[in-house]
Amino acid sequence: MIPEELRLSAAAKDRLFGLLVKGVLGSLLLYALFPIYWMVISSFRTRTEITAADPQLLPVELAEIPAIVRDPTLLLDVLHYENYVTMWGRFPVLDYFINSLVIATTTTVFALVVGCLGGYAFSKYRFPGKGAIGGALLGTQMIPGILILLPMYLLFIWVQTNVGLPMVHTYHGIIFVYTTFTVPVAIWMLRGFFDTIPDSVEEAARVDGCSRIQALVRIILPMAAPGIAATGMFVFLVAFNEVLFASILADRAVTPFAIGIQSFETQTTAYWGEMMAASTVATAPILLLFVLFQKPIVEGLTEGSVKQ
């Protein structure tokens, strides 16, 4: 038995539990952010410093920190910022990034349009085979992509040969592939958000004279805007970061950033500094986009978890 004087009070237990939770969350956050930190730090280093046997966690020596605090301009003498200058001329990084933006943005638009209609139908309608179709949509996400890569490539070649429509190494070809893979997820995510909207809201709009389409566009979609934002961000990141299908079906003029960045590693050498600089430049707009839409994204992720 624990002596009475050694027992923790309820408030002390709550504080101890809170510290434990914060410690675990802090450790997970550090684990998740460290690769990003290392990418940014490596972008300001030379190739010799990056490939050193004992790389330093900080870009400067501890003894130099007081002087840099007094005069921040000294940091420019320590950081190898030339990587951000030379990366543009070594490979067409800007073209790769624009290709990824075009592919990811178009895929997001198509997936959200189909996902909103499909999610609304699954949420508000009853039709034969509803459960089977929903299960089939989820089943498509359980198939490894590598198993579909060769059939998809052969299908594209058949379309190009018999129909005359080029599909390989084209924008519409890779957008078609990404849309096909992201629509089932978008439908299921948006279905959960539409389930949180009471049917009485749509019924009130119908009583006031709105058709189903008008009620969907004017009432339901604005109320589901946080969920649509969260789904759109998910689809955008999937399309922006996909590598497997892009490595085979999107080359030459439509090479996305995820594939083009591999050009910095050649058969003779690897331009690690320029590669990390290009990765940092490509990551910054995505992080900025997430920060700007953080509130609707978080609201969407939480609203879709509760059914009213």
N, C-alpha and C positions, 0 to 999 in steps of 0.2 A: 504494500500500500504506500502511496505517495503522501508524505506529510502535508498537512493542510497549508503550512506556510510556503511550501514549494509549488503548490498548484497555481496554474495561471488562471487569471480571471477571463471572463468572456471577451472583454475588450482587448486584453493582451493576446488572446488566441486569434482574434480577428486581425490585429496588427501584424502578428507573426505570419498568418496566412497571406495577408496582403503583400508583405515583403517577399515571401516565397514565390507568389504569383508574378510579382514584378521582376524578380530575379530570373525566373524561367523565361518570361516574355522578353526581357532584355537580352538574354543569351540567344534566343531564337532570332531576335532582330539583328544582333551582331553577326550571327551566322549567315543571315540572308543578305546583309548589306556589305559584308567583307569582300565578295567578288567584285562588286561595283567600285568599292574603294580601291581595290588593287588594280582594276582596269584604269581608273583615272590616274592613279599614281604612276603606273607603268607608262602611261602616255606621255609623261614628262621626263622620262629617263632614256638614256642611250641603250643601245643593244647590249653593250658590255655590262651595264648595270642590271638590266633585266635578266640576263642569263648567268649572273654571278652565282656562285655556290651558296653564298650566305646573303641573300637580298635583305635590305633594310625595310622595316615596316614604315618608317617615316621618310619623306623625301629629303630631309636634311638631318645633319647630326644634332644630337641633343645640345651640344655646346654652342651651336649656331643659333638656337631658337631665341635667346634673349636679344641678340643683335638684330634678328629679323623682326622681332616685335617692335623694337625701337625704330627700325627703318624697313618697312615692308618691301621697298624697292629692291632690297638685296635678294629677295626670293627669286627675282628674274634671273639673277646670275647663277642660281643653283638649279633651277628647273630647265630641262631641255625642251623648250616649247617649239623647237624647229620641226618636231614631228607633225604638228598641226599645219605647217606650211608645206612640207614636202609631200604629204599624203595626197594632196589634190593633183599633183603633177605625175605621180607614179602610176596611179590607176584612176579610171573614171568613177570615183567614189560618189560624186554628186548624181551621176546617171543611175548608179545602183540604188541610191536612196530614193530618187524620184520614182523609179520603177516599183519599189516596194510600197511607196505611198499610193501610187495609182492602183496597184493590185489590191492592197489591203483596204483602201477606202471603197473601191467599187464592190469588192466582196462584202464588205460590211453593209452597204446600202441594199444589195440584193438579198442578203441573208435576213436583214431586219424587215424588209417588205414581206418576204415569204413567211418569216417567222411570226410576224404580227398577225397575219391572216390565219396561219395554221394554229398558232397558240390560242387565238380568239375562238376558232372553231372547236378545238379540243376542250376549251374551258366552258363555253356557253352552249354548245350544240350537243345533241344526242343523235348518233347515226350508226347504222350497222357496221360492225367491224372496228369500232372505235378503239377498243382495247388491243385488238390484234395489230392495228396500224401503229398505235403508240408503242407497243412492244417491238415492232419491226424497226421503228425509228431509233429506239435505244439500242437495238441489236446491231445497227450499222456502226455504232461507236465501239463495239467490242471486237471488230475485225482489225487486225494489225495492218497498217498502211502499206507495208512492204508486200503483202499478199495481193494488193489491188494495183500496185504500180505497173507491173507488166501487162495485165489485161487493159488497164487504162491507156497505156502507151499504144498497144495494138489497136484499140478502138479508135484512137486519134489518127493513127496511120490509115485505118480503113476509111474513116470519114474523109481524110485528105485525098485518098486515092479515088474513091467512088463518088463522093459528093463534090469534091473540088474545093472544099473549105479548109484552109490551113489551120491546124489546131496545135501542133507542136511548135514551141518557141514563139508563141503569140500571147498577147494580153488576154484575149477572150478565152483561150484554151486553159490557161492556168487559173483564171478567174472562175471558169466553169468548174474546175476541180475543187477549188477552195470553197465555192458556194455549196457544192454538193456535200462536202464534209461538215460544213458549219451550220447548214439549215436545220438538221435534226436537233442539234444542241440548242439552237436559237428557239425552236418551237417549244421544246420542253422547258427552257428557262422562262420564256414569256408566258407559257401556260400557267406557271406558278404565280406570276404577277397578276395575270387576269383573274385568277381564282380569288385574289384578295379584294377584288372590286365587287361589291354587292350587286346582285341582279336587279335590285330595286332602283338603282341609279339608272340603268339602261331602260327599265320599264317606265320610269318617270319621263325620260327623254322621248320614248315612243308615244306616251300619252300627250306630250306637248307637240306632237306632229313630226318628229324626226323619224326617218327611215332607219333600218339597221345600219346601213353604211354611214349615214349622217351621225347616228349615235356613236358608232365606232370612232369616226374621225374627230368629232367635236367633243365627245365626253370620255370615252374609254381610253383612247390613246393618250390624251393629256394627263389623265389620272395615272396611267402606267408609265409616264415619262422616266421616272427614276429607274424602273426595271429595264426599259428600252436602252437607257444610257449604259447600264451595267452590262447588258447583253452585247451592245455594240462595242464596248471596250474589249470584252472577251473575244469576240469574233475578230476584231482588228488585230489584237496581239497574236492570235493564232495564225492569221494570214500573213502578218508581217514577219513572224519568226519561223515559219515552216521551211524546212530544208529538203526533206526526202523527195517530194514530188518536184520541187523547184530545180533540183539538181539534174533532173532528166527532162522535164517538160518545159523549163523556162531558162533558156540559155541565149547567148548572142545579144540581140538588141533589147531583150526584156529581162536580162539577168537581175534578180532582186538583190538587195543588200546582203541577205543572209548567205548567198552563194558568192557574190562578188567580193566579199571581204576575204574569202579564201585565196584570192589572187595575191595577197601580200605574203603568202607562203609559197615560194617557188621551189624548183628542184635543187637549186644551189644554195639558197639562203632564205631566211624568214625575216621580214621587216616588222619585228614585234612592236617597236615604238609607233610606227605609222598605223599598224593594225589596231593597237589600243586607242590611238587618237581618233581613228575613224569610228571605232565602236562607241567612244564617248560622245562624239558629235551626233551619231545616229540615236543614241539613247536619250540625249537631252530633250529633244522635242516630245518623245513618248512620255517622259517623266513630267514635262510641263503640261502635256495634255491631261495626264492623270490628275495633276494638282488642280488644274482649272475645273475639271469635272468631278472632283473628289466627292463633293456633297451628294449630287444625284446618284453617283455610283454606289456609295455606301448606303444611301437610303434604299436603292434598288436591291442591293444584296440582302438587306434586312427585311424589307417588306415582303419579298417573295417567299419568306420562310414561314409565314403564318397565314393560315386560311381562315377567312371570316365566315 
